[in-house]
Amino acid sequence: MPTPMPSSTAESPLRLVVFDCDGTLVDSQHAIVSCMRDAFTAHDCAIPEDAAIRRMIGLSLEEAVSRLLADSAVPPGLIADAYRKAFLTMRSRPDYDEPLYPGVVAALDALESAGILLGIATGKARRGLVATLERHGLLNRFITLQTVDSNPGKPHPAMLLRAMAETGVDPSATVVVGDTVYDIEMARRAGARAVGVAWGYHTPDELEAAGADRIVLGCDELADCLLSLLRGVPCVVSNGY
């Protein structure tokens, strides 16, 4: 993983963009929903609606399961363990697919070319995050990887605070990119800015209400919007946000 270089002048400060993973970089909803359904079935629990499962994506696994179980007497840990087993089995299948959203690589290229540091803060475990990034050849693109293995889950700000500490970047020079209100709330609690993406699992109106500085419709707009925001230039994107 690359090492951040200290900023030498006030004119060239370090700037950091911290991405969510599921629903922001990769479209993992089908795998997550399928494995969650399998986990609930394994313990004879009422299977949540697919839409309810998608709304929990971004939280830590244990927190997501707890919310989905509602009044069930089954310990969330049992469901979480069953989910992990189901996901490991699914990931080993030759037809397993967790695609990048179109335009993600080009957006990362543009940000790196502009000297922006890149990080990830995710509700995934580190093992799962590394597997996903390696599958797409992206692991070395990110200078800091923050997961729930060593931090409280979103919307707690710990992952973002640690990412900023590791890279030496101030909150004023940090932007979170995510598809859920959990990402936006994490950014706000850490004093950073936030850009919501409209292709994930929460609606643009929800992201705006949570405090997103900008909402973008597609990855083709993302790099320009982020660079404008970091440079203090007004960002105008096609959906009018």
C-alpha positions as CSV (number, residue, x, y, z in Angstrom):
1,M,0.0,0.0,0.0
2,P,1.4,3.5,-0.8
3,T,2.7,5.7,1.9
4,P,1.4,9.3,2.1
5,M,4.0,12.0,1.6
6,P,4.0,14.9,4.1
7,S,2.6,18.2,2.8
8,S,5.5,20.6,2.2
9,T,3.7,23.8,1.4
10,A,0.4,25.5,2.2
11,E,-0.3,25.5,-1.6
12,S,-0.3,21.7,-1.9
13,P,-2.0,20.2,1.2
14,L,-2.8,16.5,1.4
15,R,-6.4,15.8,0.4
16,L,-8.3,12.6,1.2
17,V,-11.3,10.9,-0.3
18,V,-12.7,8.0,1.7
19,F,-15.1,5.7,-0.2
20,D,-17.7,3.3,1.1
21,C,-17.5,-0.1,-0.6
22,D,-20.8,-1.9,-1.0
23,G,-23.3,0.2,-3.0
24,T,-20.6,2.8,-3.8
25,L,-17.7,1.0,-5.5
26,V,-19.2,-2.5,-6.0
27,D,-22.8,-3.7,-6.6
28,S,-23.0,-6.4,-4.0
29,Q,-26.7,-6.3,-3.2
30,H,-27.6,-9.6,-4.8
31,A,-24.9,-11.5,-3.0
32,I,-25.7,-9.8,0.3
33,V,-29.4,-10.4,0.1
34,S,-29.0,-14.0,-1.0
35,C,-26.6,-14.8,1.9
36,M,-28.8,-13.0,4.5
37,R,-31.8,-15.0,3.4
38,D,-29.8,-18.2,3.7
39,A,-28.6,-17.2,7.2
40,F,-32.1,-16.5,8.4
41,T,-33.4,-19.7,6.8
42,A,-30.6,-21.8,8.5
43,H,-32.1,-20.8,11.9
44,D,-35.8,-21.0,11.0
45,C,-36.2,-17.2,11.3
46,A,-38.7,-15.2,9.3
47,I,-36.8,-14.0,6.2
48,P,-36.7,-10.2,5.9
49,E,-37.9,-8.5,2.8
50,D,-35.1,-7.9,0.2
51,A,-35.7,-4.1,0.5
52,A,-35.2,-4.3,4.2
53,I,-31.9,-6.1,3.8
54,R,-30.6,-3.6,1.2
55,R,-31.4,-0.7,3.6
56,M,-29.0,-2.3,6.2
57,I,-26.1,-2.6,3.8
58,G,-23.3,-0.3,5.2
59,L,-23.9,-1.2,8.8
60,S,-21.7,-3.8,10.6
61,L,-23.0,-7.3,10.1
62,E,-24.0,-7.7,13.7
63,E,-25.9,-4.4,13.7
64,A,-27.6,-5.2,10.5
65,V,-28.7,-8.6,11.7
66,S,-29.9,-7.1,15.0
67,R,-32.2,-4.6,13.2
68,L,-33.5,-7.3,10.8
69,L,-34.3,-9.7,13.6
70,A,-36.6,-7.3,15.4
71,D,-38.3,-9.2,18.2
72,S,-36.8,-12.6,17.5
73,A,-35.3,-14.5,20.4
74,V,-32.5,-15.9,18.2
75,P,-29.1,-14.4,19.1
76,P,-27.9,-12.1,16.3
77,G,-24.4,-13.8,16.5
78,L,-25.9,-17.1,15.2
79,I,-27.3,-15.4,12.2
80,A,-24.1,-13.4,11.6
81,D,-22.1,-16.6,11.7
82,A,-24.4,-18.3,9.2
83,Y,-24.2,-15.3,7.0
84,R,-20.4,-15.5,7.0
85,K,-20.4,-19.1,6.1
86,A,-22.9,-18.5,3.3
87,F,-20.8,-15.7,1.9
88,L,-17.6,-17.7,2.0
89,T,-19.4,-20.5,0.1
90,M,-20.8,-18.1,-2.5
91,R,-17.4,-16.4,-3.0
92,S,-15.8,-19.7,-3.8
93,R,-18.2,-20.5,-6.7
94,P,-16.9,-19.8,-10.2
95,D,-20.0,-17.8,-11.1
96,Y,-19.7,-15.5,-8.2
97,D,-20.0,-11.8,-9.3
98,E,-19.7,-8.6,-7.3
99,P,-19.2,-6.1,-10.2
100,L,-17.8,-2.6,-10.0
101,Y,-20.1,0.1,-10.9
102,P,-19.4,1.5,-14.4
103,G,-16.9,4.3,-14.3
104,V,-15.4,3.5,-10.9
105,V,-11.9,2.9,-12.2
106,A,-11.9,6.0,-14.3
107,A,-12.9,8.1,-11.3
108,L,-10.2,6.6,-9.2
109,D,-7.7,7.3,-12.0
110,A,-8.7,10.9,-12.2
111,L,-8.4,11.4,-8.5
112,E,-5.0,9.8,-8.2
113,S,-3.8,11.9,-11.1
114,A,-4.8,15.0,-9.2
115,G,-2.7,13.8,-6.2
116,I,-5.7,12.9,-4.0
117,L,-5.2,10.2,-1.4
118,L,-7.8,7.4,-1.5
119,G,-9.2,5.4,1.4
120,I,-12.1,3.1,2.3
121,A,-14.3,2.9,5.3
122,T,-16.8,0.0,5.2
123,G,-19.1,-2.2,7.2
124,K,-17.3,-5.2,5.7
125,A,-14.8,-7.2,7.6
126,R,-11.2,-6.7,6.4
127,R,-11.0,-10.2,5.0
128,G,-14.0,-9.6,2.8
129,L,-12.9,-6.1,1.8
130,V,-9.4,-7.3,0.7
131,A,-11.0,-10.2,-1.2
132,T,-13.3,-7.7,-3.1
133,L,-10.5,-5.3,-3.9
134,E,-8.1,-8.0,-5.0
135,R,-10.8,-9.5,-7.3
136,H,-10.9,-6.1,-9.1
137,G,-7.2,-5.3,-8.9
138,L,-7.9,-2.3,-6.7
139,L,-6.1,-3.2,-3.4
140,N,-3.1,-1.0,-4.0
141,R,-5.1,2.0,-5.0
142,F,-6.1,2.8,-1.4
143,I,-3.8,4.2,1.3
144,T,-6.0,3.4,4.3
145,L,-8.5,0.6,4.8
146,Q,-10.9,1.0,7.7
147,T,-13.2,-1.9,8.6
148,V,-15.3,-3.0,11.5
149,D,-12.6,-5.5,12.7
150,S,-10.9,-2.7,14.6
151,N,-13.5,0.1,14.7
152,P,-17.1,0.7,15.7
153,G,-19.4,0.5,12.7
154,K,-21.0,3.4,10.9
155,P,-22.4,5.9,11.6
156,H,-19.8,6.2,14.4
157,P,-17.0,8.4,13.2
158,A,-14.1,6.2,14.4
159,M,-13.3,4.7,11.0
160,L,-13.0,8.1,9.4
161,L,-11.1,9.6,12.3
162,R,-8.6,6.8,12.1
163,A,-8.3,7.2,8.3
164,M,-7.5,10.9,8.7
165,A,-5.0,10.2,11.5
166,E,-3.2,7.6,9.4
167,T,-2.9,9.9,6.4
168,G,-2.3,13.2,8.2
169,V,-5.2,14.9,6.5
170,D,-7.5,17.4,8.3
171,P,-11.3,17.0,8.3
172,S,-11.6,20.2,6.2
173,A,-9.6,18.4,3.4
174,T,-11.5,15.1,3.6
175,V,-14.5,14.0,1.7
176,V,-16.5,10.8,2.3
177,V,-18.3,9.2,-0.7
178,G,-21.1,6.8,0.1
179,D,-24.6,5.6,-0.9
180,T,-26.2,5.5,2.5
181,V,-27.2,7.9,5.3
182,Y,-24.7,6.0,7.5
183,D,-21.8,7.2,5.4
184,I,-23.1,10.8,5.4
185,E,-23.7,10.8,9.2
186,M,-20.2,9.3,9.8
187,A,-18.7,12.2,7.8
188,R,-20.6,14.8,9.6
189,R,-19.7,13.4,13.0
190,A,-16.0,13.5,12.1
191,G,-16.2,17.0,10.7
192,A,-15.6,16.0,7.1
193,R,-17.7,16.7,4.0
194,A,-19.7,14.1,2.2
195,V,-20.8,13.3,-1.3
196,G,-23.8,11.0,-1.8
197,V,-24.1,8.7,-4.8
198,A,-27.5,8.0,-6.3
199,W,-26.7,4.5,-7.6
200,G,-26.6,2.7,-4.2
201,Y,-29.1,1.6,-1.6
202,H,-30.5,4.8,-0.1
203,T,-32.3,7.5,-2.0
204,P,-30.8,10.9,-3.0
205,D,-33.5,12.6,-0.9
206,E,-32.4,10.6,2.2
207,L,-28.7,11.4,1.5
208,E,-29.4,15.1,1.1
209,A,-31.5,15.1,4.3
210,A,-28.6,13.4,6.2
211,G,-26.4,16.3,5.2
212,A,-24.6,15.4,2.0
213,D,-22.8,18.4,0.4
214,R,-23.4,17.0,-3.1
215,I,-25.3,14.2,-4.7
216,V,-24.1,12.7,-8.0
217,L,-26.0,10.5,-10.4
218,G,-23.1,8.6,-12.1
219,C,-19.5,7.9,-11.8
220,D,-18.7,10.0,-14.8
221,E,-19.6,13.0,-12.7
222,L,-17.9,11.8,-9.5
223,A,-14.2,12.8,-9.9
224,D,-15.0,16.3,-11.2
225,C,-17.4,16.9,-8.3
226,L,-15.0,15.7,-5.7
227,L,-12.1,17.8,-7.2
228,S,-14.4,20.9,-7.3
229,L,-15.5,20.3,-3.7
230,L,-11.9,19.9,-2.4
231,R,-10.8,23.0,-4.3
232,G,-13.7,25.1,-3.0
233,V,-15.2,25.5,-6.4
234,P,-19.0,25.2,-6.8
235,C,-20.0,21.8,-8.1
236,V,-22.9,21.6,-10.5
237,V,-24.0,18.1,-11.6
238,S,-26.7,17.0,-13.9
239,N,-29.4,16.2,-11.4
240,G,-29.5,19.7,-10.0
241,Y,-28.2,19.0,-6.5
